[in-house]
């Protein structure tokens, strides 16, 4: 099955979610061709979707694609329209648990001009799984589309804040906090309350991930090894919490002189321990997010 989405629809959807910038913008990162898996991973879906983008600068060409998986053609000679996102569905039963590599090849007037590797990731189901939808720019939470609409606040989180704001339409909060053992009960209390009223949390681990923000100076004196040890402990404490939406690792790194490489290890640790939740960064200069 194939569907097409116009660029106008795609861009209007993309505007809705700036927080998770790295996902949807990647579809338009090249001038000519791009193919990706629609979700960053799949669990209980009946099908997986491969999204193909063809530049509008090629209106006079006959463009076709082939999709190959494990040396077998899943799709051959499918015509695609320039300037649109074409979405191809395949039964999930045809893929294995883990990362599945597909090759999408592009042909202009019958001549091969290039290809992309696309990775379809299948995971066991998790009750609090959060997926990234690279077409809408939003998320999938509890099996439904989710656009984060929230606010920052300071710690300790005021009693009653979650229920006060959720009725105003907010569905996410992101408390600035210092990760300390003595305040673990406070963090668990606001997470539990958010879960009870249906609010999600962009969980702040800046002080341990090295991404600046609150308590950055205090923890900069701590050894790298100790910070990662504390980060691991915090991930273990909250990765299965129903209120967890994402892990927030850096606050305006460009403005604070935080090099991207310094966040790589923290990102890798989070993804290794909890592949079910996105990792977020706030940028003071959005064009530098790429």
Beta strands, then each sheet from edge to edge (+ up, - down):
strand 1: 2-6
strand 2: 33-37
strand 3: 47-54
strand 4: 63-69
strand 5: 72-79
strand 6: 84-91
strand 7: 98-108
strand 8: 111-122
strand 9: 130-132
strand 10: 139-141
strand 11: 144-146
strand 12: 150-154
strand 13: 172-176
strand 14: 200-204
strand 15: 244-251
strand 16: 278-282
sheet 1: 1+ 6- 3+ 2-
sheet 2: 5+ 4- 7+ 8-
sheet 3: 9+ 10- 11+
sheet 4: 12+ 13+ 14+ 15+ 16+
end
